[in-house]
Amino acid sequence: MRNKFGKLVSAIVLMGGLLLLPPLAVAASDTASANGGGIQPMTTGGVNVTAWCGWYYGGGAYGVVLNGNDAYSWRCNRSGSYYGVDMNSACRYEYYSWAYAAFSDVHNPWSWYCVF
């Protein structure tokens, strides 16, 4: 009987200790509120346009920039013909079905990155 009582007291003490944890949880939720409400999306260092071009348009296709001052100037080159690039699709191809593309500078074609 004494052993069961000792376990009960230990459990109560342990539970009392756990009751001290909610302020830590509140502090974590305060941090989440401070950064916009929760987990921030991950980003990548860039979009692999050449990999997407080869997958979408077939072997031999690769990414090219037609204007070094325009983020929207990416094209796929296949046998001398130029085709459009879907940056969102390129991000989904490389990462996840919910990934999407963004850029940090409209005047810099190399400023594209994926968000997921």
C-alpha positions as CSV (number, residue, x, y, z in Angstrom):
1,M,0.0,0.0,0.0
2,R,2.8,2.4,0.9
3,N,4.4,1.8,-2.6
4,K,1.2,2.8,-4.3
5,F,0.9,5.9,-2.1
6,G,4.5,6.8,-2.9
7,K,3.9,6.5,-6.7
8,L,0.7,8.6,-6.3
9,V,2.7,11.3,-4.5
10,S,5.4,11.2,-7.1
11,A,2.8,11.5,-9.9
12,I,1.2,14.5,-8.2
13,V,4.5,16.2,-7.7
14,L,5.4,15.5,-11.3
15,M,2.0,16.9,-12.5
16,G,2.6,19.9,-10.3
17,G,5.9,20.5,-12.1
18,L,4.2,20.1,-15.4
19,L,1.7,22.8,-14.4
20,L,4.6,25.2,-14.5
21,L,5.0,24.6,-18.3
22,P,2.1,26.7,-19.6
23,P,3.9,30.0,-19.2
24,L,6.6,28.6,-21.5
25,A,4.0,27.7,-24.0
26,V,2.6,31.2,-23.7
27,A,6.0,32.6,-24.4
28,A,6.3,30.5,-27.5
29,S,2.9,31.6,-28.8
30,D,3.9,35.2,-28.1
31,T,6.9,34.7,-30.3
32,A,4.6,33.2,-33.0
33,S,2.4,36.3,-32.8
34,A,5.4,38.6,-33.1
35,N,6.5,36.9,-36.4
36,G,3.1,37.1,-38.1
37,G,1.2,34.3,-36.5
38,G,3.2,31.1,-36.8
39,I,5.5,29.1,-38.9
40,Q,7.2,31.1,-41.7
41,P,7.5,29.5,-45.2
42,M,10.8,28.2,-46.4
43,T,12.5,29.7,-49.4
44,T,15.2,28.5,-51.7
45,G,18.2,30.1,-53.2
46,G,16.8,30.1,-56.7
47,V,14.7,28.4,-59.4
48,N,16.3,25.7,-61.6
49,V,14.9,26.9,-64.9
50,T,17.1,24.6,-67.0
51,A,15.9,21.5,-65.2
52,W,12.3,22.5,-65.7
53,C,12.9,23.3,-69.4
54,G,14.4,19.9,-70.0
55,W,11.5,18.2,-68.2
56,Y,8.7,20.3,-69.7
57,Y,10.0,20.7,-73.3
58,G,12.2,17.7,-73.6
59,G,15.8,16.8,-73.7
60,G,18.2,19.5,-74.9
61,A,16.0,22.4,-73.7
62,Y,17.7,24.8,-71.3
63,G,16.9,28.1,-69.6
64,V,18.1,31.4,-71.0
65,V,17.7,35.1,-70.1
66,L,16.8,37.4,-72.9
67,N,17.2,40.6,-71.0
68,G,19.5,40.9,-68.0
69,N,17.4,43.7,-66.6
70,D,14.0,42.0,-66.6
71,A,12.9,39.2,-64.1
72,Y,10.3,38.1,-66.6
73,S,12.8,37.5,-69.5
74,W,13.5,33.8,-68.8
75,R,12.8,31.5,-71.8
76,C,13.5,27.9,-72.6
77,N,15.7,27.4,-75.7
78,R,15.2,24.1,-77.6
79,S,16.9,23.8,-80.9
80,G,17.0,27.5,-81.4
81,S,13.3,28.1,-80.6
82,Y,12.3,30.0,-77.5
83,Y,9.4,28.9,-75.2
84,G,7.8,30.4,-72.2
85,V,8.8,29.5,-68.6
86,D,6.2,29.0,-65.9
87,M,8.2,29.8,-62.7
88,N,5.5,28.4,-60.4
89,S,5.5,25.1,-62.3
90,A,9.3,25.1,-62.1
91,C,9.1,25.4,-58.3
92,R,6.5,22.7,-58.0
93,Y,8.6,20.4,-60.3
94,E,11.6,20.9,-58.1
95,Y,10.1,21.0,-54.6
96,Y,6.4,20.4,-53.7
97,S,3.0,20.7,-55.3
98,W,2.2,23.7,-53.1
99,A,5.4,25.6,-53.9
100,Y,5.3,28.9,-55.8
101,A,7.7,31.3,-57.3
102,A,8.6,34.9,-56.3
103,F,11.3,37.4,-57.0
104,S,13.1,40.1,-55.0
105,D,13.9,42.4,-57.8
106,V,11.8,42.9,-61.0
107,H,15.0,44.1,-62.7
108,N,17.0,41.0,-61.9
109,P,16.2,37.7,-63.6
110,W,18.4,35.9,-61.1
111,S,16.3,37.1,-58.1
112,W,13.7,34.3,-58.5
113,Y,13.2,31.9,-55.6
114,C,10.7,29.2,-54.5
115,V,8.5,29.5,-51.5
116,F,7.1,26.4,-49.7
